[in-house]
Amino acid sequence: MFTITALPTDEVRALQAGGPDAYGATPERAISKGTGNPCRHCLRNIPEGEEMLILAHRPFLETHPYAETGPIFLCAKPCDRHEGVAMPEILTSAPDYLIKGYGADDRIVYGTGIVTPTDRMGAAVANIFARPDVAYIHVRSARNNCYQARIDRA
């Protein structure tokens, strides 16, 4: 069993209020085209025509060689954080995703990275979590390598 962990609400609210992104820049504002603009807080596609934020995100507290930084989208207006074990909309809308395990030291656990079809993600996550050295998993776009969400043990 596992949970899908969205970005923390306090971090998202700070960004929605104009706070700096991972590079110290103010998030850009744009209009969503619908599918393809997934919010990393509510874990739904930002509706077409709605304002959204584009910003640099690093899903790690510290900088280190494995602390990848990349672009993400957020709803510009406050949205509810995704909670629970249900697979969110943004993790069912692409044909496949890149998933990889990380240790408690926030380093990639080699041998865990896999591009998995969406309909096999649950089994792939279970296989990665079978390793005791994996603390959590990141889900990324298999096409663009953008961070989508974190998966934690339930």
SEMI-753184 format. One line per 2 residues: their letters; for each residue x, y, z of C-alpha. Coordinates in steps of 0.25 Angstrom, whole numbers, padded with zeros to 4 digits, always signed. Example, Ala and Ser with C-alpha at 12.3 -4.5 7.8 and 13.67 -1.06 7.14 Angstrom:
BEGIN
as	+0049,-0018,+0031; +0055,-0004,+0029;
END
This chain:
BEGIN
mf	+0000,+0000,+0000; +0005,+0014,-0003;
ti	+0000,+0028,-0003; +0002,+0039,-0014;
ta	+0008,+0051,-0008; +0006,+0065,-0014;
lp	+0013,+0078,-0011; +0011,+0083,+0003;
td	+0000,+0094,+0003; +0009,+0104,+0011;
ev	+0019,+0104,+0000; +0009,+0105,-0011;
ra	+0002,+0116,-0004; +0015,+0124,-0003;
lq	+0017,+0122,-0018; +0003,+0126,-0022;
ag	+0005,+0139,-0014; +0018,+0142,-0023;
gp	+0028,+0135,-0014; +0041,+0131,-0021;
da	+0043,+0117,-0028; +0055,+0108,-0027;
yg	+0064,+0118,-0035; +0059,+0130,-0027;
at	+0050,+0135,-0038; +0036,+0139,-0037;
pe	+0027,+0129,-0044; +0022,+0132,-0058;
ra	+0007,+0133,-0060; +0001,+0127,-0073;
is	-0013,+0122,-0077; -0015,+0107,-0077;
kg	-0017,+0099,-0090; -0024,+0088,-0081;
tg	-0018,+0074,-0083; -0003,+0075,-0081;
np	-0003,+0085,-0070; -0004,+0077,-0058;
cr	-0004,+0084,-0044; +0006,+0078,-0034;
hc	-0003,+0082,-0022; -0017,+0077,-0026;
lr	-0011,+0067,-0036; -0022,+0070,-0046;
ni	-0020,+0076,-0060; -0022,+0091,-0059;
pe	-0035,+0094,-0066; -0033,+0100,-0080;
ge	-0034,+0116,-0080; -0030,+0116,-0065;
em	-0018,+0124,-0060; -0006,+0115,-0056;
li	+0008,+0117,-0050; +0020,+0112,-0057;
la	+0032,+0111,-0048; +0045,+0103,-0045;
hr	+0044,+0093,-0034; +0054,+0084,-0027;
pf	+0047,+0073,-0019; +0058,+0073,-0008;
le	+0061,+0082,+0004; +0076,+0082,+0001;
th	+0084,+0084,-0012; +0093,+0072,-0016;
py	+0096,+0064,-0029; +0083,+0057,-0029;
ae	+0074,+0068,-0026; +0068,+0070,-0040;
tg	+0061,+0084,-0042; +0051,+0085,-0053;
pi	+0039,+0092,-0058; +0025,+0090,-0052;
fl	+0011,+0096,-0053; +0002,+0100,-0041;
ca	-0012,+0105,-0041; -0011,+0121,-0039;
kp	-0023,+0121,-0030; -0023,+0113,-0017;
cd	-0027,+0098,-0019; -0029,+0087,-0010;
rh	-0017,+0078,-0008; -0018,+0063,-0013;
eg	-0019,+0054,-0001; -0020,+0039,+0000;
va	-0017,+0026,-0008; -0026,+0028,-0020;
mp	-0018,+0030,-0033; -0019,+0045,-0036;
ei	-0024,+0050,-0050; -0010,+0054,-0054;
lt	-0004,+0040,-0052; -0014,+0034,-0061;
sa	-0014,+0043,-0073; -0001,+0039,-0079;
pd	+0003,+0026,-0086; +0015,+0024,-0076;
yl	+0023,+0030,-0065; +0037,+0030,-0060;
ik	+0038,+0025,-0046; +0050,+0023,-0037;
gy	+0053,+0020,-0023; +0061,+0029,-0013;
ga	+0068,+0025,+0000; +0066,+0033,+0013;
dd	+0078,+0041,+0009; +0071,+0046,-0003;
ri	+0080,+0039,-0013; +0075,+0031,-0025;
vy	+0075,+0016,-0021; +0081,+0010,-0034;
gt	+0074,-0001,-0041; +0060,+0005,-0037;
gi	+0058,+0014,-0049; +0047,+0009,-0059;
vt	+0038,+0015,-0069; +0025,+0008,-0066;
pt	+0012,+0008,-0074; +0001,+0015,-0066;
dr	-0007,+0003,-0064; +0005,-0005,-0057;
mg	+0009,+0007,-0048; +0004,+0000,-0035;
aa	+0011,-0013,-0038; +0024,-0005,-0041;
va	+0023,+0003,-0029; +0021,-0009,-0020;
ni	+0033,-0016,-0027; +0042,-0003,-0024;
fa	+0037,-0003,-0009; +0040,-0017,-0008;
rp	+0054,-0012,-0006; +0057,-0008,+0009;
dv	+0067,+0003,+0004; +0056,+0011,-0003;
ay	+0050,+0022,+0006; +0041,+0028,-0005;
ih	+0038,+0029,-0020; +0038,+0040,-0030;
vr	+0028,+0040,-0042; +0033,+0048,-0054;
sa	+0028,+0050,-0068; +0034,+0039,-0077;
rn	+0035,+0049,-0088; +0040,+0062,-0082;
nc	+0045,+0057,-0068; +0037,+0067,-0061;
yq	+0034,+0064,-0046; +0019,+0060,-0044;
ar	+0018,+0055,-0030; +0024,+0047,-0018;
id	+0020,+0033,-0014; +0021,+0029,+0000;
ra	+0019,+0016,+0008; +0005,+0016,+0014;
END
